[in-house]
Amino acid sequence: QVQLVESGGGLVQAGGSLRLSCAASGRPLRWYAMGWFRQAPGKEREFVATISWSGGSTYYADSVKGRFTVSRDNAKNTVYLQMSTLQPEDTAVYYCAADFELSDTAPMTLGSYNYWGQGTQVTVSS
């Protein structure tokens, strides 16, 4: 079992930045691809970013490409999402998720992930 806890969310003005963290416990994060997803009120949970267990592969949703950066520190069992130039449409609960992968891949589909955190709220005011 992997337990995930997100932190770093909050209220920020449009154009601002936030850095989300996802701390894992229970098992080392090595061999786990890590994804970030978000869910806005009244909408389905959607893919934001993903990183393979080595960090060698990263993928982003078109809506955040160039503004968000996903990274990881396997020694600290932590994954990060640096968010810049935030816009009101980025307002959502952000979730991190873990997927055990023997190959160094980074899935973008929600159903690929087995473990989920409780989420952290990000609110961007205009």
C-alpha positions in Angstrom: 0.0 0.0 0.0 1.1 3.5 -0.8 -0.3 6.5 1.2 -0.2 9.9 -0.5 -0.6 13.3 1.1 -0.8 16.5 -1.0 0.1 19.9 0.4 0.8 23.4 -0.8 -2.6 24.4 -2.1 -4.2 27.7 -1.3 -5.6 31.0 -2.6 -3.5 32.9 -5.1 -4.2 35.8 -7.5 -4.2 35.2 -11.3 -0.7 35.3 -12.6 0.7 33.9 -9.4 2.5 30.6 -8.6 2.1 27.7 -6.2 4.1 24.6 -5.6 2.2 21.4 -4.7 3.9 18.5 -2.9 2.9 14.9 -2.7 4.5 13.0 0.1 4.4 9.2 -0.1 4.7 6.6 2.7 4.3 2.9 3.0 6.5 2.0 0.0 9.4 3.7 -1.8 8.2 5.7 -4.8 10.8 4.1 -7.0 9.0 2.0 -9.6 5.9 4.2 -9.4 4.9 6.6 -12.1 3.3 9.6 -10.4 0.4 11.6 -11.8 -1.3 14.9 -11.0 -5.0 15.3 -11.7 -7.5 18.0 -10.8 -11.2 18.2 -10.4 -13.2 21.5 -10.6 -16.7 21.8 -9.2 -19.2 20.1 -11.4 -16.6 18.7 -13.7 -14.9 15.3 -14.0 -11.4 14.7 -12.7 -8.9 15.4 -15.4 -5.3 14.7 -16.2 -2.7 17.5 -15.5 0.8 16.0 -15.5 2.7 12.8 -15.1 6.2 11.7 -14.5 7.9 8.3 -14.9 9.6 6.7 -11.9 13.1 7.7 -13.2 11.9 11.2 -14.0 13.0 10.7 -17.6 9.5 11.1 -19.1 7.0 13.8 -18.3 3.7 14.6 -20.0 1.3 17.5 -19.6 -2.2 18.4 -20.4 -2.3 21.0 -23.2 -4.0 23.5 -20.9 -1.0 23.6 -18.5 1.9 22.9 -20.9 4.5 25.6 -20.5 3.1 26.8 -17.1 3.3 23.7 -14.9 6.3 21.5 -14.2 6.2 18.1 -12.6 9.3 16.8 -10.8 10.2 14.2 -8.2 12.8 13.4 -5.5 12.8 9.6 -5.0 15.2 9.9 -2.1 12.5 12.1 -0.3 9.6 10.0 -1.6 8.1 13.2 -2.8 6.6 14.5 -6.1 6.1 18.2 -6.9 4.0 20.2 -9.2 5.3 23.8 -9.8 2.4 25.9 -11.1 3.1 29.3 -12.6 1.0 31.9 -14.4 -2.1 30.5 -12.7 -5.5 31.4 -14.1 -9.0 31.2 -12.6 -9.7 28.2 -14.7 -6.9 26.3 -12.8 -9.1 26.4 -9.7 -9.7 22.9 -8.6 -8.9 20.2 -6.1 -5.5 18.8 -7.1 -4.8 15.1 -6.5 -1.6 13.1 -6.8 -1.7 9.4 -7.8 0.7 6.5 -8.0 0.9 3.7 -10.5 3.3 0.8 -10.1 5.2 0.5 -13.4 8.1 -2.0 -14.2 8.7 0.0 -17.4 9.7 3.6 -17.2 6.4 5.0 -18.5 4.1 7.8 -17.4 0.4 7.0 -17.9 -2.0 9.9 -18.6 -5.2 8.0 -18.0 -6.9 8.2 -14.7 -7.7 4.5 -14.6 -4.0 3.6 -14.7 -3.5 4.8 -11.2 -4.0 2.6 -8.1 -3.3 5.0 -5.2 -4.7 8.4 -4.7 -4.2 11.2 -2.2 -7.1 13.2 -0.6 -6.4 16.3 -2.6 -5.5 19.9 -2.0 -7.6 22.9 -2.9 -6.1 25.5 -5.3 -8.2 28.6 -5.8 -7.1 31.3 -8.3 -8.8 34.7 -8.0 -9.2 37.0 -10.9 
